[in-house]
Amino acid sequence: MPPAAPSPIMRRRRLGIELRSLREIAGLTGDQVIERIGWASASKLSRLENGRSRPDPQDVSVLLDLYGADAAAREELLGIAGEAGDMRGWLKNFPVMTQQQRSWAELEAGCAEISEYNPVLVPGLLQTAGYARVRLQSARRVSERAGEPEPADELETEVKARLARQTLLTREPHAPTYTAVLEEATLGRRSGPPEVLHEQLHQLCELALLPNVTLHVLPRDIQVGDWYLPPTAFSLYRFADPLDPETLAIEGGFVDVMSTESITLNRYKVVFEWLCTAALDASDTLSWLIEATGRPTGAAPASTVAFGPATAPTQRRRDSGRLTDR
């Protein structure tokens, strides 16, 4: 079962932000800190403040002394430094984990709220084993044709690792609030073999009934905002600790981008609100999914038949208030 506490990676980011803030309050530049402490490498402080290195609690203690941190700040940040260095202990919470899936598991751990949009894929936290296997296998075919070396982990190990992440949604206590907006095309015939898609639709119906999960299907012909077209999939993560930075992940197929910049985050929050408002509400989405599972295997949804009218359930538009109304 994934831990409720943030991953060591998130602890490192939090520690780096706090240390940089204390340094700036103390009126010190990075070069001045390096000179006073006597560190041999000028990049050591930069890596620590940017969350790119495993913190040594002794180094953190020296910095806190230099910055004049009070007792409460020392206790909190030294505790975070200890958590930031215990990657091995954190990974023991998962029955199986791979490098590819770990980057996502690190983001998801400790989340209070996850919001995702995907125009072409069912998000990893919602996938069946069969759907995940198709997605991973097809991506490996691309890598093979591109002449890249074989992945370090077996395909089935990768599938199991992706499924291990999913127990986050039923974690007791403190399962995160999860919201996803899926384009209608996500659940179309191009997604995989008919039996795989049918199983995936059934699982989405079950997940939609969880009290902490809200799913929205976005019909193909529905206008979003002022004719806005989201260019790519993205996810927003808000953590249980309000001081941990909210994070945006932009999924680009073979390259993923992460950001904690508030300006960028706010733009995607607005887009996600528009998507939720345009999409079918939770009740109509469940009706849509149930109807889809009842269709003959391999049949296209009524709203995707060529030259036919969209016949998805009537929308009930409303403001989501998920992320932007805090």
NUDO-717998 format. One record per residue: residue number from 1; x, y, z of N, C-alpha, C in turn. Coordinates in steps of 0.1 Angstrom, whole numbers, plus 2048, in hexadecimal, padded with zeros to 3 digits. Layout:
N
KELO    nr   n.x   n.y   n.z   ca.x   ca.y   ca.z   c.x   c.y   c.z
KELO   NUM     X     Y     Z      X      Y      Z     X     Y     Z
...
***
This chain:
326
KELO    nr   n.x   n.y   n.z   ca.x   ca.y   ca.z   c.x   c.y   c.z
KELO     1   809   7F4   800    800    800    800   809   80C   800
KELO     2   807   816   7F6    810    822    7F6   80E   82A   803
KELO     3   819   82F   808    819    837    814   811   844   813
KELO     4   80B   848   81E    804    855    81E   80E   861   81F
KELO     5   81A   85E   823    824    869    824   82A   86C   816
KELO     6   82F   878   814    835    87B    807   842   873   805
KELO     7   845   871   7F8    851    869    7F5   85E   871   7F9
KELO     8   869   86B   7FA    876    872    7FD   878   87D   7F3
KELO     9   875   87B   7E6    877    885    7DC   86F   892   7E0
KELO    10   863   890   7E4    85B    89C    7E7   860   8A3   7F4
KELO    11   865   89B   7FD    86B    8A0    809   878   8A8   806
KELO    12   87F   8A4   7FC    88B    8AB    7F7   887   8B9   7F2
KELO    13   87D   8B9   7E9    878    8C5    7E4   874   8CF   7EE
KELO    14   86C   8CA   7F8    867    8D2    803   873   8D8   80B
KELO    15   87D   8CF   80E    888    8D3    816   890   8DE   80E
KELO    16   892   8DC   801    899    8E6    7F9   893   8F4   7F9
KELO    17   885   8F4   7F8    87E    901    7F8   880   908   806
KELO    18   87F   900   811    880    906    81E   88E   90B   820
KELO    19   898   904   81C    8A6    908    81E   8A9   915   816
KELO    20   8A4   915   80A    8A6    921    802   89F   92E   808
KELO    21   893   92B   80D    88C    937    813   894   93C   820
KELO    22   899   933   828    8A1    937    834   8AD   93E   830
KELO    23   8B4   939   825    8C0    940    821   8BD   94E   81C
KELO    24   8B2   950   815    8AF    95D    810   8AB   966   81B
KELO    25   8A4   961   825    8A0    969    831   8AD   96E   838
KELO    26   8B7   965   838    8C3    968    83F   8CC   972   837
KELO    27   8C8   975   82B    8CF    97E    822   8DC   979   81D
KELO    28   8DD   96C   81A    8E9    966    816   8E7   961   807
KELO    29   8F2   962   800    8F2    95D    7F2   8F8   94E   7F3
KELO    30   8F6   947   7E8    8FB    939    7E8   90A   939   7EA
KELO    31   911   942   7E4    920    943    7E5   924   946   7F3
KELO    32   91D   94E   7FA    920    952    807   91F   946   811
KELO    33   914   93E   80E    912    932    816   91D   928   814
KELO    34   921   926   808    92B    91C    805   938   920   80B
KELO    35   93B   92D   80B    948    932    811   948   931   820
KELO    36   93D   934   826    93C    933    835   93D   925   83A
KELO    37   936   91C   833    936    90E    838   942   907   834
KELO    38   948   90B   828    954    904    824   952   8F8   81C
KELO    39   946   8F7   815    944    8EC    80C   94D   8ED   800
KELO    40   952   8E1   7FB    95B    8E1    7F0   954   8E3   7E3
KELO    41   948   8DF   7E2    940    8E0    7D5   936   8EB   7D6
KELO    42   936   8F5   7CD    92D    900    7CD   91F   8FB   7C8
KELO    43   91E   8EF   7C1    911    8EA    7BD   90A   8E3   7C8
KELO    44   910   8E0   7D3    90A    8D8    7DD   8FE   8DF   7E3
KELO    45   8FF   8EC   7E5    8F3    8F3    7EB   8E8   8F4   7E0
KELO    46   8EC   8F6   7D4    8E2    8F7    7C9   8DA   8EA   7C8
KELO    47   8E1   8DF   7C8    8DA    8D2    7C7   8D1   8D0   7D3
KELO    48   8D5   8D4   7DF    8CD    8D2    7EB   8C1   8DB   7EA
KELO    49   8C2   8E7   7E6    8B7    8F0    7E5   8AD   8ED   7DA
KELO    50   8B2   8E6   7D0    8A9    8E2    7C5   8A4   8D4   7C6
KELO    51   8A6   8CE   7D2    8A1    8C0    7D5   8A7   8B6   7CC
KELO    52   8B3   8B8   7C7    8B9    8AE    7BE   8C3   8A5   7C4
KELO    53   8C6   8A6   7D1    8CF    89E    7D8   8CA   898   7E5
KELO    54   8CF   88D   7EA    8CB    887    7F6   8D1   88F   802
KELO    55   8C9   895   80A    8CE    89E    814   8D5   897   820
KELO    56   8E0   89C   824    8E7    897    830   8E2   89F   83C
KELO    57   8DC   899   846    8D6    8A1    851   8E1   8AA   858
KELO    58   8ED   8A5   858    8F8    8AE    85E   8FA   8BA   856
KELO    59   8F9   8B9   848    8FB    8C5    840   8EF   8CF   842
KELO    60   8E3   8C9   843    8D7    8D1    846   8D8   8D8   853
KELO    61   8DD   8D1   85D    8DF    8D7    86A   8E8   8E3   86A
KELO    62   8F3   8E2   862    8FD    8EC    861   8F7   8F9   85A
KELO    63   8EE   8F6   850    8E8    901    849   8DE   908   852
KELO    64   8D7   900   85A    8CD    906    863   8D4   90F   86E
KELO    65   8E0   90B   872    8E7    913    87C   8EB   920   875
KELO    66   8F0   91F   869    8F4    92B    862   8E9   935   860
KELO    67   8DD   930   85D    8D2    938    85A   8CA   93D   866
KELO    68   8CE   938   872    8C8    93C    87E   8BA   937   880
KELO    69   8B7   92B   87B    8AA    925    87C   8A6   923   88B
KELO    70   899   925   88E    895    923    89C   893   914   89E
KELO    71   890   910   8AB    88F    902    8AF   884   8FA   8A7
KELO    72   879   901   8A5    86E    8FA    89E   871   8F7   890
KELO    73   878   901   889    87C    8FF    87B   886   8F4   87A
KELO    74   890   8F4   884    89A    8E9    884   894   8DC   885
KELO    75   88B   8DA   88F    885    8CD    891   87D   8C8   884
KELO    76   875   8D1   87E    86E    8CE    873   876   8CA   867
KELO    77   880   8D2   864    889    8D0    858   892   8C5   859
KELO    78   897   8C2   865    8A0    8B6    867   897   8AA   866
KELO    79   88B   8AA   86A    882    89F    868   87F   89C   859
KELO    80   87D   8A7   852    87B    8A6    843   888   8A0   83D
KELO    81   893   8A5   841    8A0    8A0    83C   8A1   891   83E
KELO    82   89D   88C   849    89E    87E    84C   895   876   842
KELO    83   888   87B   840    87F    875    837   884   875   829
KELO    84   88B   880   825    890    882    817   89B   878   814
KELO    85   8A1   873   81E    8AC    86A    81B   8A9   85B   81B
KELO    86   89C   858   81F    898    84A    821   891   844   815
KELO    87   897   844   809    890    83F    7FD   88E   830   7FE
KELO    88   898   829   803    896    81A    804   88A   816   80D
KELO    89   889   81D   818    87E    81A    822   871   81E   81B
KELO    90   870   829   814    864    82C    80D   85F   822   803
KELO    91   869   81D   7FB    866    814    7F0   861   806   7F6
KELO    92   864   803   802    85F    7F7    808   850   7F6   809
KELO    93   849   802   808    83A    802    809   834   7FC   7FC
KELO    94   83B   7FA   7F2    836    7F5    7E5   83A   7E7   7E3
KELO    95   831   7DE   7DF    835    7D0    7DD   83F   7CF   7D1
KELO    96   83D   7D7   7C7    847    7D8    7BC   847   7E6   7B7
KELO    97   853   7EA   7B2    854    7F8    7AD   860   7F8   7A3
KELO    98   85E   800   798    868    801    78E   86C   810   78D
KELO    99   877   813   786    87B    821    785   871   829   77D
KELO   100   86B   823   773    862    82B    76B   855   82F   773
KELO   101   850   825   77B    844    828    783   847   830   790
KELO   102   854   82F   794    857    835    7A1   856   845   7A0
KELO   103   859   84A   794    858    859    793   84A   85E   795
KELO   104   840   856   791    832    85A    793   82E   856   7A1
KELO   105   832   84B   7A7    82F    848    7B4   834   852   7BE
KELO   106   840   858   7BB    845    862    7C4   83D   86E   7C4
KELO   107   837   872   7B9    82E    87D    7B9   821   87B   7C0
KELO   108   81C   86F   7BE    80E    86B    7C3   80E   869   7D2
KELO   109   819   865   7D8    81A    862    7E6   818   86F   7EE
KELO   110   810   86E   7F8    80D    87A    801   803   884   7FB
KELO   111   7FE   881   7EF    7F4    88A    7E9   7E7   88A   7F0
KELO   112   7E1   896   7F2    7D4    898    7F7   7CA   899   7EB
KELO   113   7CF   89D   7DF    7C7    89F    7D4   7CF   89E   7C7
KELO   114   7C9   896   7BD    7CF    894    7B0   7C5   897   7A6
KELO   115   7C8   89F   79C    7BF    8A2    791   7C6   8A0   784
KELO   116   7C0   898   77B    7C7    894    76F   7BD   896   763
KELO   117   7C4   899   758    7BD    89A    74B   7C5   892   741
KELO   118   7BF   88A   738    7C6    883    72E   7BD   882   721
KELO   119   7C3   887   716    7BB    887    70A   7BB   879   702
KELO   120   7C4   870   706    7C6    864    6FE   7C7   857   706
KELO   121   7CB   859   713    7CE    84D    71B   7C6   84D   728
KELO   122   7C3   841   72D    7BD    840    73A   7C9   842   744
KELO   123   7C8   84B   74E    7D4    84D    757   7D8   840   75E
KELO   124   7E5   840   761    7EB    834    767   7E4   82F   774
KELO   125   7DF   838   77C    7D8    835    788   7CB   82E   786
KELO   126   7C6   82E   77A    7B9    828    777   7BA   81C   76E
KELO   127   7C5   818   769    7C7    80E    75F   7C5   800   764
KELO   128   7BF   7F7   75C    7C0    7E9    75F   7CD   7E3   75B
KELO   129   7D0   7D7   760    7DD    7D1    75C   7DE   7CF   74D
KELO   130   7D2   7CB   747    7D3    7C9    738   7D5   7D6   731
KELO   131   7CF   7E1   735    7D0    7EE    72E   7DF   7F2   730
KELO   132   7E4   7F1   73D    7F2    7F6    740   7FC   7EE   737
KELO   133   7F9   7E1   736    802    7D8    72E   802   7DD   71F
KELO   134   7F7   7E0   71A    7F6    7E5    70C   7FE   7F2   70A
KELO   135   7FC   7FB   714    803    808    713   812   807   714
KELO   136   816   7FF   71E    825    7FD    720   82B   7F6   714
KELO   137   824   7EB   70F    82A    7E4    704   82B   7EC   6F7
KELO   138   821   7F5   6F5    821    7FD    6E9   82C   807   6EA
KELO   139   82F   80D   6F6    839    817    6F8   847   810   6F6
KELO   140   848   803   6FA    855    7FC    6F8   858   7F9   6EA
KELO   141   84D   7F7   6E2    84F    7F5    6D4   856   802   6CD
KELO   142   851   80D   6D1    857    81A    6CC   866   81B   6D0
KELO   143   869   818   6DC    877    818    6E1   87F   80E   6D9
KELO   144   87A   803   6D6    882    7F9    6CF   885   7FE   6C1
KELO   145   87B   803   6BA    87D    808    6AD   886   814   6AC
KELO   146   887   81B   6B7    890    827    6B8   89E   822   6BC
KELO   147   8A0   815   6BE    8AE    810    6C0   8B2   812   6CF
KELO   148   8A9   814   6D8    8AD    816    6E6   8AF   808   6ED
KELO   149   8B7   807   6F7    8B9    7FB    6FE   8AC   7F6   705
KELO   150   8AC   7E9   707    8A0    7E3    70E   89E   7E8   71C
KELO   151   892   7EA   720    88F    7F0    72E   895   7E6   738
KELO   152   899   7EC   744    89F    7E4    74E   895   7DA   754
KELO   153   888   7DE   755    87E    7D6    75B   876   7CE   751
KELO   154   872   7C2   755    869    7BA    74C   85B   7C1   74B
KELO   155   854   7BE   740    847    7C5    73E   83E   7C2   74A
KELO   156   83D   7B5   74E    833    7B2    758   837   7B8   766
KELO   157   844   7BA   768    848    7C1    774   844   7CF   774
KELO   158   844   7D6   768    840    7E3    766   831   7E5   768
KELO   159   829   7DB   763    81B    7DB    765   818   7DA   774
KELO   160   81E   7D1   77B    81B    7CF    789   81F   7DC   791
KELO   161   82A   7E3   78D    82D    7EF    794   823   7FA   791
KELO   162   81D   7FB   785    813    804    783   807   801   78B
KELO   163   803   7F5   78C    7F7    7F1    794   7FA   7F4   7A3
KELO   164   807   7F3   7A8    80A    7F5    7B6   807   804   7B9
KELO   165   809   80D   7B0    806    81B    7B2   7F7   81D   7B5
KELO   166   7EE   815   7AF    7E0    817    7AF   7DA   815   7BC
KELO   167   7E0   80E   7C5    7DA    80C    7D3   7D9   819   7DA
KELO   168   7E0   823   7D5    7DF    831    7DB   7D0   835   7DC
KELO   169   7C8   832   7D2    7BA    837    7D2   7B2   830   7DD
KELO   170   7B6   825   7E2    7AE    81E    7EC   7B6   81D   7F9
KELO   171   7C0   826   7FA    7C8    826    807   7C0   82A   813
KELO   172   7C1   823   81E    7BB    827    82A   7C5   829   835
KELO   173   7C4   834   83C    7BB    83F    839   7C2   849   82F
KELO   174   7BC   854   82D    7C1    85F    825   7C3   85C   816
KELO   175   7BA   855   810    7BB    854    801   7B9   862   7FB
KELO   176   7C0   865   7F1    7BE    872    7EB   7B1   874   7E3
KELO   177   7AD   880   7E2    7A2    884    7D9   7A7   883   7CB
KELO   178   7A1   87B   7C2    7A6    879    7B5   79B   87D   7AB
KELO   179   79F   886   7A1    796    88A    796   79D   889   789
KELO   180   796   883   77F    79C    881    772   792   885   767
KELO   181   797   88C   75D    78F    890    751   795   888   746
KELO   182   78C   87F   740    791    877    735   789   87B   728
KELO   183   791   87D   71D    78A    880    711   783   873   70C
KELO   184   778   875   705    771    869    700   77A   860   6F8
KELO   185   783   866   6F0    78C    85E    6E8   795   855   6F0
KELO   186   797   858   6FD    79F    850    705   799   842   706
KELO   187   78C   841   705    786    834    707   781   82E   6FA
KELO   188   787   833   6EF    783    82E    6E2   78A   821   6DD
KELO   189   787   81D   6D1    78C    810    6CD   79B   810   6CA
KELO   190   7A2   81C   6C9    7B0    81C    6C7   7B8   819   6D4
KELO   191   7B1   818   6DF    7B8    817    6EC   7BE   809   6EE
KELO   192   7B8   7FF   6E7    7BE    7F2    6E9   7B4   7E7   6E4
KELO   193   7B7   7DA   6E5    7AE    7D0    6E1   7A0   7D1   6E8
KELO   194   795   7CD   6E2    788    7CF    6E7   786   7C9   6F5
KELO   195   78C   7BD   6F8    78B    7B8    705   792   7C0   710
KELO   196   79D   7C6   70C    7A5    7CE    716   79D   7DB   719
KELO   197   797   7E1   70E    78F    7ED    710   783   7EA   719
KELO   198   77D   7DF   716    770    7DB    71E   774   7DA   72D
KELO   199   77F   7D3   730    783    7D2    73D   786   7DF   744
KELO   200   78C   7E8   73C    790    7F5    741   783   7FD   744
KELO   201   779   7FD   73C    76D    804    73E   766   7FF   74B
KELO   202   766   7F2   74D    760    7EC    759   768   7F2   766
KELO   203   775   7F2   765    77D    7F7    770   77A   806   773
KELO   204   778   80E   769    775    81C    76B   768   81D   771
KELO   205   75E   815   76E    751    815    775   753   813   784
KELO   206   75B   809   787    75D    806    795   764   811   79D
KELO   207   76E   817   796    776    821    79D   76D   82E   79E
KELO   208   764   830   795    75C    83C    796   753   83C   7A2
KELO   209   751   830   7A8    748    82F    7B4   750   831   7C1
KELO   210   75D   832   7C0    765    835    7CC   762   843   7D1
KELO   211   761   845   7DE    75D    853    7E3   767   85E   7E1
KELO   212   773   85A   7DF    77E    864    7DD   782   865   7CE
KELO   213   77B   85F   7C5    77E    85F    7B7   772   865   7AF
KELO   214   776   86F   7A6    76C    875    79D   772   875   78F
KELO   215   76A   86F   786    76E    86D    778   764   875   76F
KELO   216   76A   87C   765    762    883    75B   767   87F   74D
KELO   217   75D   87C   745    75F    879    737   75C   886   72F
KELO   218   766   88A   727    764    896    71F   760   892   710
KELO   219   753   894   70D    74F    891    6FF   757   898   6F4
KELO   220   758   892   6E9    761    897    6DE   75D   8A4   6D9
KELO   221   750   8A8   6D9    74C    8B4    6D2   749   8BF   6DC
KELO   222   74D   8BE   6E8    74A    8C8    6F2   754   8D3   6F3
KELO   223   750   8E0   6F3    759    8EB    6F4   75E   8EC   702
KELO   224   76B   8EF   703    772    8F1    710   776   900   711
KELO   225   771   907   71B    775    915    71C   771   91D   710
KELO   226   77A   926   70C    779    92E    700   780   927   6F5
KELO   227   77A   91B   6F1    780    912    6E7   78E   90E   6EA
KELO   228   791   90C   6F7    79F    908    6FB   7A1   8F9   6F8
KELO   229   7AD   8F6   6F3    7B1    8E8    6F0   7BD   8E5   6F8
KELO   230   7BC   8DD   702    7C7    8D9    70A   7D1   8D1   701
KELO   231   7DE   8D6   701    7E7    8CF    6F8   7ED   8C2   6FC
KELO   232   7EC   8BF   709    7F2    8B2    70E   7EC   8AE   71B
KELO   233   7EF   8A2   71F    7EA    89D    72C   7F2   8A4   737
KELO   234   7EB   8A5   743    7F2    8AB    74E   7EB   8A6   75B
KELO   235   7F3   8A7   766    7EE    8A3    773   7F2   8AE   77D
KELO   236   7E9   8B1   787    7EC    8BA    792   7EC   8B3   79F
KELO   237   7F6   8B6   7A7    7F7    8AF    7B4   7F7   8B9   7BF
KELO   238   7EE   8B7   7C9    7EF    8BF    7D5   7F1   8B6   7E1
KELO   239   7F9   8BA   7EA    7FE    8B0    7F4   7F7   8B3   802
KELO   240   7F7   8A9   80A    7F1    8AA    818   7F8   8B5   820
KELO   241   805   8B6   81F    80C    8C1    826   80B   8CD   81D
KELO   242   804   8D7   822    802    8E3    819   80F   8EB   816
KELO   243   81A   8E8   81C    826    8EE    819   82E   8E7   80E
KELO   244   82A   8DB   80B    830    8D4    800   82B   8DA   7F3
KELO   245   834   8DD   7EA    82F    8E5    7DE   826   8DD   7D5
KELO   246   81B   8E3   7D1    812    8DD    7C6   81B   8DA   7BA
KELO   247   818   8D0   7B3    820    8CC    7A8   817   8C9   79B
KELO   248   81C   8CD   790    816    8CA    783   81F   8C0   77B
KELO   249   819   8B6   776    820    8AD    76D   81A   8AD   75F
KELO   250   822   8B0   755    81D    8B1    747   822   8A4   740
KELO   251   819   89C   73C    81D    88F    735   81E   891   726
KELO   252   82A   88F   721    82D    892    713   830   885   70B
KELO   253   82B   87A   70F    82E    86E    708   83B   868   70C
KELO   254   847   86D   707    854    868    70A   85C   871   713
KELO   255   856   87D   716    85D    887    71E   853   88D   728
KELO   256   855   88C   735    84C    892    73E   852   89E   745
KELO   257   84A   8A8   748    84F    8B5    74E   848   8B7   75B
KELO   258   850   8BB   765    84A    8BE    772   84C   8CD   775
KELO   259   843   8D3   77C    844    8E1    780   83D   8E4   78D
KELO   260   843   8ED   795    83C    8F1    7A2   83A   900   7A1
KELO   261   83C   907   795    83B    915    794   82C   919   795
KELO   262   829   922   79D    81B    925    7A0   814   92B   794
KELO   263   81A   933   78C    814    938    780   810   92D   776
KELO   264   819   924   774    816    918    76B   80B   910   771
KELO   265   80C   90D   77E    801    905    785   7F4   90B   783
KELO   266   7F3   918   786    7E6    91F    785   7DF   91E   777
KELO   267   7E8   91F   76D    7E2    91D    75F   7DC   910   75D
KELO   268   7E2   905   762    7DD    8F8    760   7D1   8F6   769
KELO   269   7D0   8FC   775    7C5    8FB    77D   7B8   901   776
KELO   270   7BA   90C   76F    7AF    913    768   7AB   909   75D
KELO   271   7B4   903   756    7B1    8FA    74B   7A9   8EE   750
KELO   272   7AE   8E9   75C    7A7    8DD    761   799   8E0   766
KELO   273   797   8EC   76B    789    8F1    76E   780   8F1   762
KELO   274   786   8F7   757    77E    8F7    74A   77B   8E9   746
KELO   275   784   8E0   747    782    8D2    742   777   8CC   74A
KELO   276   777   8CE   758    76D    8C8    760   75F   8CE   75E
KELO   277   75F   8DB   75B    752    8E1    758   74C   8DC   74B
KELO   278   755   8DA   741    750    8D6    734   74C   8C7   733
KELO   279   753   8BF   73B    751    8B0    73B   744   8AC   741
KELO   280   740   8A0   73F    734    89A    746   737   89A   755
KELO   281   72D   89C   75D    72F    89C    76B   731   88D   76F
KELO   282   734   88B   77C    737    87E    781   72C   874   77F
KELO   283   71F   878   781    714    86F    77F   712   86B   771
KELO   284   713   875   768    711    872    75A   71D   86A   754
KELO   285   729   86D   75A    734    865    755   733   856   759
KELO   286   72E   854   765    72B    846    769   721   83F   75F
KELO   287   717   847   75C    70C    841    753   713   83F   745
KELO   288   71B   848   741    722    846    734   72B   839   734
KELO   289   732   837   73F    73B    82C    740   733   81F   740
KELO   290   728   81F   748    720    813    749   71A   80F   73B
KELO   291   716   81A   734    710    818    727   71B   812   71E
KELO   292   727   817   71F    732    813    716   736   804   719
KELO   293   735   800   726    738    7F2    729   72E   7E8   723
KELO   294   722   7EE   721    717    7E5    71C   716   7E4   70E
KELO   295   71E   7EC   706    71F    7EB    6F8   726   7DE   6F4
KELO   296   723   7D9   6E8    72A    7CD    6E3   739   7D0   6E2
KELO   297   741   7C6   6E6    74F    7C7    6E6   754   7CC   6D8
KELO   298   75C   7D7   6D8    761    7DD    6CC   758   7E7   6C6
KELO   299   74C   7E9   6CB    743    7F3    6C5   747   801   6CA
KELO   300   746   80B   6C1    74A    819    6C4   73E   81F   6CC
KELO   301   742   828   6D6    737    82F    6DD   72F   837   6D3
KELO   302   722   839   6D6    719    83F    6CD   71E   84D   6C8
KELO   303   724   854   6D1    728    862    6CE   735   862   6C5
KELO   304   73B   857   6C1    746    857    6B9   744   851   6AB
KELO   305   737   84D   6A8    734    847    69B   735   852   691
KELO   306   73B   84F   686    73D    859    67B   730   85E   676
KELO   307   730   86C   675    724    873    670   718   873   67A
KELO   308   719   86C   685    70E    86B    68E   70F   876   699
KELO   309   703   879   69F    703    883    6A9   709   87E   6B6
KELO   310   70F   887   6BE    714    883    6CC   708   87F   6D4
KELO   311   708   873   6DA    6FC    86F    6E2   700   86C   6F0
KELO   312   70C   871   6F5    70F    86F    703   705   876   70C
KELO   313   704   872   719    6FA    877    722   6FB   886   723
KELO   314   6EF   88C   725    6EE    89B    726   6F8   8A0   731
KELO   315   6FF   8AB   72E    708    8B0    738   702   8B9   743
KELO   316   708   8B9   74E    703    8C2    759   70F   8CA   75D
KELO   317   711   8D5   757    71C    8DE    759   71C   8E4   767
KELO   318   728   8E4   76C    72A    8EA    779   738   8EE   77C
KELO   319   73B   8F7   785    748    8FA    789   74E   8EF   791
KELO   320   75A   8EB   78E    760    8DF    796   765   8E4   7A4
KELO   321   76B   8EF   7A5    770    8F4    7B1   77B   8EB   7B7
KELO   322   781   8E2   7B0    78A    8D8    7B5   797   8DF   7BA
KELO   323   79D   8E6   7B0    7AA    8EB    7B3   7AB   8FB   7B3
KELO   324   7A2   901   7AC    7A4    90F    7AB   79C   917   7B5
KELO   325   793   911   7BD    78B    918    7C7   790   916   7D5
KELO   326   79D   915   7D6    7A3    913    7E4   7A7   920   7EA
***
